[in-house]
Structure formats: structure tokens, C-alpha cells
Amino acid sequence: MSGTITIDQKQLPINGEDNLLELIRKASVDLPAFCYHFELSDFGACRMCIVEEEKMGFIASCSTPPADGMVIRTTTPRLQRMRRTILELLLADHDRDCTICERSGQCRLQELTLRFGIDNIRFGKDIEALPRDELSASLVRDPNKCVLCGNCVRNCSEIQGIGVLDFAYRGARVRVMPAFGKSLAEVECVGCGQCIQACPTAALTIKFEIDSVWAALSDPHKRVIVQTAPAVRVALGEEFAGKAGAISTGKMVAALRRLGFHEVYDTCFAADLTAMEETAEFLHRFEKGENLPQFTSCCPAWVKYAEHFHSELLDQLSTCRSPHQMLGALLKKFYAREQGLSPQDIFVVSVMPCTAKKFEAKRPEFTTEGSPDVDAVISTHELARMIREMGIVFEELEDDSYDLPFGFASGAGTIFGYSGGVSTAVIRTAIYKLSGKRPAVDFAFTPVEGFPNVNETIVPVGDGAIRIATVHTLGAAKKLIAALRTGELSYHLVEVMACPGGCISGGGQPLISDAQARHERAQGMRGADKLQQIRAPQDNLFIKEVYQRWLEQPGSDVAHRTLHTGYTSRRRVFGQFIPVVAAERPVVDIKVCVGTSCHLRGSYGVIQELAALIEKQQLTDRVNLEATFCLEQCDRGPSVVIDGHLLEGVSEERLPAIFEEMVVKNLV
Amino acid sequence: MIRSSIELNRLQALYADALSRQRPRILVCAGTGCIASGALEVFSAITTLVKERGDPVDVELLAEDPDRHGIGVVITGCRGLCVQGPLVETQPDNLLYVKVKVSDTPDIVEATIAGETVERLLYEKDGRRYPNARDIPFYRYQKPLTLANCGHINAESLPECITRGGYQGLAKALTMTPAQVIDMIEGSGLRGRGGAGFPTGRKWRSCSVQPEEIKYIVCNGDEGDPGAFMNRSLLEADPHRVLEGMLIGAYAIGARQGYIYVRAEYPLAVTRLRRAINDAKQEGLIGDGILGSDFSCQIDIAEGAGAFVCGEETAMMAAMAGRRGMPRRRPPFPAISGLLGKPTIINNVETLAHVPGIILNGIDWFRSFGTPTNPGTKTFALAGKVNNTGLVEIPLGLTIRELIFDIGGGIEGGKAFKAVQIGGPSGGCLPETHLDYGIDYESLTSAGAIMGSGGLVVLNEDDCMVETARYFMKFTQNESCGKCVPCREGTKRMLEILTRITTGYGREEDIDLLEEVAATVKDGSLCALGKTAPNPVLTTLRYFRDEYIAHICERKCPARVCPPLISYYIVPDKCKACMICLRKCPVEAITGGKKEVHVIDQDKCDRCGVCLSVCPEKFGAVECIPGRLNNGGEK
């Protein structure tokens, strides 16, 4: 659309803007809105951005495309009254305890309330508070703070392709919630925290772990070690009025020391280690031609996503733990012992741009002698909170540097924080491994047509080539995976980052309101890479030392035990069983699927028959019978599992024989 | 299979002949109203009685054997005069019997076979008996176009439908070009009967010019207004007319697939539709190469899950696509990007039911009903305090007075008319001064109401206008999808204020606040549900402001409806100290004794009204008065 449009008596050219709101904001009018988000589809629900058009009357500017000749007024007495009433209506329904609100000072509702000078709510207050969902390791959902703008709903479905949240109920009872009002911990939420970034209020916030960190810092028996992720350094400054993308590594390290951390390390070091391991793993698979394309595994949101939705790809995921878990494992498994400490004596804190890492750190497989390899994960935002609480004037800090040995990194480790970084690191390592040369310039990634957020590069090796793709956002990954399946696209290595642009836009980062900050943070990362004296992981002397002292070589058995992991399908989120016969001293365990397909094939009859058999043979104290949902054999049901043995197509007629064979005989 | 219009004509003649041999023919109305008053029992009683004289025959049977004669007992859809149900009509004499009980059935069967009349069962008004339905005032002023077959045919019989010209409109349309069909609909001036009154032809044209290969036609049968049952009755009584309208529409715009979105709470309509679709498919009237042409179209049913907002077309399409029924902005209009992103025409049941008639009888015929800007007829569901509650179809332009007093038979119990609520929860309450307004889209809108889909509730002196507004606001608030703030929060707060007023806690500033919020909801809401939600409040404020003021400032409900704003009082002179009310009072608020005049303790009284209802009529000692009394009788 081209032409001109009149906004508050000012003529403006239309330059391909999707909607009037964009154009109006270009005219230096900060039109208020809750549900408008720069990278989501228009929704038109909050009605704050309504303007008056000469012929059309009241129109929502966020969802109306500009047309030649429109005459817009952005502020009229009726519009002012409407916006004030809408705000008052929202506030009437809102938990207005701003003083103790996490988002205070950064809340859109609070900001607009001040801007419009609302000082009196003429409507009644809802007394009943809705329960907060605090079960997720990554985020907290507080429906009392929700303005129902739907940004989280659209973000989760449009950007991440998941759709964990949606609207439920009608009228004044409408809520945003996961299916059936479950907790985020019980559904396929990957914990990426992008909904936090999209939320204009405190309805979705980071699950804070600050308290446990303060407790460790004040515990004289703990040695508290902190590591900071690559993307933290280009965003932390924003919390202290710094520019997006400005590198504040030195001040950050100084602040961490002031906070009382005993040792301050750089996760970029661990990223170098990841690059070494992942390259070794990749070259092995590449040579053998198995489990390709290899998918990267440093993004915990992506890993959880794959476990939920693509269990068929789990063999293709790199087995490498994410960098901060590698460092955690090194610290707990080797470093502690060398220092004469037990794993419990040291407390490892990861400062991450990420909320999904909070979940990752709590995975039971990432522990050493019962102690978590990473004890606490705090986000960039939480670190800023700690710095402020301590009264540290961040801007005035003298630069400080990381401790050694785990505080030195190559440029490759540094760039893990944005989309394409991991791949570049792997390429640098692989080329050196294959040719012994260090490429002067990095391979450029080019966009793949028809696949937004997907870039590719081809690295020639010998007679062949390694085809590498990077993708950011899970929605784009979903599309890429579908294309890989059909053969439309084909790669050897695929790097997946769940957040837009990579970790720089992680759910734990300072809030951003436009794409510009994202761009600047990525620029900052590239700058940090260039500042490093060495660019490739294998040149990091401290990495070499780690292998010499503890890990032998990339891909060795010990490296595998320490730095690698495995994955399990989470297709069924919660294995909740419904007890039918609850034995006191169970010897045999029977589970019967009551999923839709099995139910239609008669699994209820099977349960009843089994219960009758147990009763008849007086085995109620020794045979446990439970109903369960989906055993994934939908076309061959009813499915029954007896002591781990899966039986398909179990009919009531067959049951007595099966029961005799597999239950009664086992009891004798 | 009916492979050509010639074949259709042949069948029409064949079935008409068969029908003429079904003599006598006894039609039992089995609309929901009649069923509720016992029509099915009446039907089975009549069937049993007829069977004693030989099996009843149906049209198909008679068509097979040209020499056969016999009695027919037929179940029909609603024939409108629900208040007089169960209704039984006998042919050939077209006698209408009202309020028929099972015990009346032997007389009816006897008389019908003997060619006589059961006088006592005829409709009676003002001392006059009306043997023939056509002469009853309720029917006399009506012009049944879409309802032409309702109550006259077996709703489940395609042959009976064909005898009355069913699918002839389609046959004619198929001889025209799609553009000619659209020209004709546009020329007829038909406007959408769902409420907004958008010209149907123009809608079709904008869809027909879309170059897309796949298009859809959707019939909106998500009638959800409280008290409205026009679409349900039509679908139950004459489903083929709607299917025919859809097929013509599909032909005109180039769609090969149609969907009827009908509420799952209308099980009978769904069943009848399903049957009708199957029958039409069997006869090749739906499917490939319809009537020997190269036009193919399928029609399927999409059952709605009972959300009022899904009557809004964009919400409906979302629901049909399996998503949450929430409206989206327009444009793009469905005619350009609708169901699954394809050009889609969504027409109301009644709109589509008009189409076959227009095609068959022409523009001038259609325009001979109604007014120049509002041609044709419109159905209404008459409800509330009117004598003849039921389903009516009137030419547009008829005045509200004619509708309520001539057709509706005036106000129940001879009480005073107070207001008429037109257009359901989106409509408005119009007072007596508006009785001579013509019923057309523009007049109603200018008065603050809307045509709506045809819900019409008559209110009398016993109705409180604030309570009425509150009732509708509660409905809209419950049914708001909750997407946009003005509708979700605004209706909630308007309901809060209205509840406050009706429970005696109204504040002086409440009227201003109501108007302020109403303006925001009206101007700011995303879809028509929100934009029209304040109408009941705004019209009652406009025409019955005094009642609001009485509630708030005088703490008085003039209509004596809102319990916290009324009092019960025992007139000492009339009280015979009979102890009845004293014993029945659930909160023991009445004192007195034998030979001792009873008195209500106003502090204890919770104004349930039991005392008034139990006080013997001959005493009439208990009165309900507006406002709150203090103990001692002062106000």
C-alpha cells in the first residue's frame, strides 16, 4: 500500500506498514496498546489503540491496514474518555499491589495508569484471588496480574509453535491458562520464557532463585562458584540504563566479586569444551553417516521440545550437555576433589539469559554424588536484582576479569549466545581437525528461502561438503524438521536455538520492546568474539589442560560420562496412574491403557475382568492394578503392561490364560 | 434420483396426486411448544384410533399405487400459535383444533371421518369461533413466505416438500447463470435476516468475484437469543427450504461445499436436517451434477457447542475450524477470506429460506411484501406478556402495535403495555410512544433497538425495566468471549452497577457511570456482540429513566419486582386474622393471632411474597407496594 495519510493534521507517506499503529508511532505519537507486539499477529483486543478516522469512525489502529487518504485523529475527547475507561476497567480487575510486584517500574499497565493520571477506580474490587502457578522450574504464572492481551498465547503458538497457553471460559471468567487449568510444569511448556518477554504485566515472570544464592553466599561452609553465560554480558548493562549490546563483562565480574562469589568463571570456556566434544561427535557421525543430521543440544528449551514432540529425533540430538552443565560437572566431579572438597561443599551458580536452564539444572541425571552439578540458575534479570539489592553502583565499577582456569575462552565460545554461534564454533574446530588449518574468515550463513529464521552454509571438506543449518525459534524449527522429513531440505548439522536470534533474547534477559535491541546484542556478541586473542576452541590452552588432567580426549569414555547425557521421550507429559486395585505389598504390577483407542477396543472390560480375577484368587494385597493413559500402541489395543511386559490386543477371553501365565506363576 | 427439472415436475405432479388421495389427513403440530403441551401423546392416540380402521397411509405409499386411498396422520413442524397448543388440523376442511387433549382425540377422529366439526375444540375469541385457521386474527395479518410449509407438511418427507414446490427454485436457478441469480437476489432487495440487514445480493456478488477455486457457503443456525426460536422452528418444520436456498447460493457464488452451523442444543433440528440432507443426497439434489446440470455441491452439518458469540460470523468460522470461538477484526470480510481462509458466504437460516421463493416467483412478487427499502417478510418469536405467544411472519413495515395487538392479541391479563424488547440481548426496549413505528431495520435502529434475528419480548406494567436491563446484561456478560476489554470488563461492570441498583444499593452517580461505560463498550468493542451489548441499558435509560431514579433515589421499584425495593403490607381493615399467611411465612415475620389483625415485621420480612399468594382472594388483605416500609407502616 502506498499513498499518504493524515495523522493529527500531519501528512505522512505510507511505506509498506502493515497497520496504522506502526505508522502512527512513526509520526511520533506513542499510541498506547497492550496486545500489540512487534512480532506477533494483530489481535485487536485491548482497544487502547483505537483512533478516529473521518469516514470509518472508531477503528483499532493495530489491526487496520493504512489506506491512501485516511484522515486520522489519535486523540479526541471521546477517545481520551474511552482509553481512560478501558484502563480503569482493567485496573478494577487487576491485583493492584504494585509495591510488591515483580514488574513494578516495567509494567505497561502501571506506566499507562500514570500517563493517563488514573487515580480512582469507581468499580468494585474482586476479592477472590486466583492461585499462582509456581510449580514450573522456569516461570511463575499469576492470573491476578493478567490483562488477557493474549501476547503469551500468540507468542507460544506463533513463534514457538507449541501453544501451551490459551484462553479458557467466557465472559468475565475468561482466563489464560494451560489445558484444563494444569500447571505449566504438567504440560509441554519448554520453559523458554518468551511469554515473559511478551507479557506487558507480571502475569508471567521468571521463577526466581535468588534466595538460594543469597543463602549459599552467607553460608561459611560453602564455596560459591559462579559462571556467566555468553549472552549475559551484552544485556546486563541494559538493566542499569546502559545501551543494548554494550559489553559489560568487566563490570559484571567485578559486581559478582562484590556480591561475594568466591570464584567467577566464564561459561564461554565451557562452550569451547562443548565445541570440542560436539565436533568430535559430529565428525564421528559424519564419517559413519549415522544419526544425521546431528542436532545441537546446548539449548535446553529445544531439548525439552524435542523430548515432547520429536522423540523420533532423540538419537540425532548431540549427546553433549549444555556448556554450563559441562562446567558444573567438571567442578563437581574433578575440581572439588582436587580442592579437597566434596561436591556438596561447593555451590555452583549459573548466570544465564535463559529460563529453560533452570529446568535443565534440575534434571536428575545432572548430579554428582547426589549433589546437583549446577545448584542454582539465575537469569540476567535476577543478577541485576541482586546487584541492586546490594547497593552496588554498577556503572561506577572498575572492570575486573574472570578467574582461571575456567575463565578463559576463545572467540568461538563467546559467540554461543546468538543464532549461528554454535555452528561457527563447530566449523572452526572441524576444519582445524580435518585440515589442520585455521580459516581466516568464517563461513557466511545465508537465509533459506521460504524458511524464516533458517540460515545455511556449506563447508567443503575433501571431495564432499558439510551442509549446516541454523534455526532460531521453535516454530521455525518445527517447519524445518517437517522439511527434513520430506527431503525438501537436507543437512548434516542443524543448530537449534529456541529464542528469537538465540540466547541474546532469552526469557531471562532484560525486557525489550523492539527488534533493534536484539540486533544490537548480536552485534555485541560478534564484537566480543573479535576481541578474543584466539578464535578457535582447540587453541584454548586451558581446554587442552582440562583434557590432559581429567578428560583424556574429546569423546573419550570419561568425557562421555562427564560431559554427555541421554534423552527420554516426554510425549506423554504426566504418567498419572489411576489405582484400581492398590496392593499393600505389590509383587506384580499391571497397567491397563484407558486411552481413547484402547477404551474403544474394550479396555474397560479388561480392567473389570482383571479386577475380578485378582479378587477371585485373593491376590488384592500382592497384585497392583492401575489404569493408565496411552501406551502408544493405539492401533493394537487394548494394551496391558504386566511387570514391564507390553501385551497388545488383550481381549477379555484371553485374560484368564494371561493372568495364570504372567501373574499367578510369578507369585508362586 | 431426480436427474432433471422435468423429472422434478413429474414427481411434483405424482406426489400432489397422491396427497389428494390421502383423505382425510390429520396434521398434528409437533413444534417444541406443542410437544411440551402434549402433542406427541395426542399424535399417538390419533394414530392408534386411525389404525383401528386400517393402517394410515403416507405419500410414498399412495404414489406407488394410483388406486389407493386412505387416512393420513402426519406430524408437522411448528405452526406458530404455540400458546394454543397442541394444535391439530384436519383436511380437506382445514379445521384447526386447539388445546387438544388425548381425551379429545376420539371425537376428532370420528368427526373428521364423518366430515363433521368438533365445535368445542375450535379457536374462540371474543365469543366467535374460528373453524379455519386462516380467519384467526393471529394468522390473518401474517404473510408466511419462509414459513409457508411450516405446519402444513410432514417435515421429514421430501415428497411432501416436493408437492409444495420444493427444489423448483433450484431447478429454475440452474437454468440461469450465476450472475443472473445474483442480479435477481440483489434486485429483490433481500437483506440479511440475522440482524444487521446487509443486502444479501451484494454480499453474494463480492464473494462471487473472488478468483479462488474453493469457496464455501455457511448457513448460520446458531440462534442464541433468549426467547428466540424462529430458526429452530423453520429448520424443524421445513429443512429442505433452507437446503434449497443454500444450494442456490452455492451455485451463485461458485461454492461446492456448504455447511449448516446449527446449535447442538437443537437436537430435533439437527435430526431433521440430517434426514433432509440424506434424502436430498439420495435423490441427487445434493451431490454431483445436481438435476442433470454440471453444478455439484455437498452440504454438511457443523454442530455448535452452544456459545452465543459463535453466531458472530468470524467467531463461527473459528469454531468451525476447531479453534476457540472468538471474533476477529473485519476486514477482511468472510466473502473475501472466510472459513479456512477461503471466500465464504454466511447467511442466516431465514435469509436462505427466502431465496427459493424469490428465484421462483420473481423480484416483483417479493417486493410486493414489505416496504421499498425493507422488502419481504420477517419472522418473529413473540414472547413475554402477550396473549398469543408463538411464531409469526409479517411483512416488514407493519407497526409494532399491529404485531402486538392484532396478531399477538394484546397484553396478557388485560394489563397495560409497558415496553417491547426487540432484538434480544443486542436490542432495545421501546416504550408505548414507539408502538406506531414500522418494523424495519432503519426505524428500529433509530429508536435504539435493532431488528436482530427476531426475538420479541413484550413487557407489561409488572415488569421492571432496570431488572430487564440487568437480565440481558447478565446474558451478554456470560456469553462475551472475553477477548476485548470493553466487552469483557465493561459488561461485567455494567452488570455490577445494575445489580447494585436492583438490590437497593444504587448510588446517585451510577447513571452517569453506566452511560460512560456503555459508551466505551459501544464504541470500543471488537464485534457486534459488544457493540450492541449496552442497547438494553441505553434504551431503558432513554425511555425509562424515571425507574432508575426511583430505584436509586427513592429506593423504590415502581413495578414491584426487585425484592429489596418493595414491601408487603397487610391492610388492617381487610385482614380477617385467618392465620394462613402467619403460618406460611417462611421467616416468621408475621405477628398476630386468632381475631388479632396480622402485621408484617418489615425488618424480618425478606419479601418472598408468600403472604400475598396465600391470602384468600376474597380477603385480598396483603398488598405489595413499591419502596421499603418501616415498622409502623411509614415509608
Interface residues (C-beta under 8 A of the other chain):
Chain A: D42 F43 G44 A45 C46 R47 M48 I50 F58 A60 S63 T64 R78 R81 M82 T85 I86 L89 L90 A92 D93 R122 F123 G124 V147 L148 G150 D166 F167 Y169 R170 G171 A172 R173 V174
Chain B: A307 V309 R324 M326 R328 R329 Q477 N478 E479 S480 C481 G482 K483 C484 V485 P486 R488 E489 G490 T491 K492 R493 E496 E509 L513 E516 V517 A519 T520 D523 G524 S525 L526
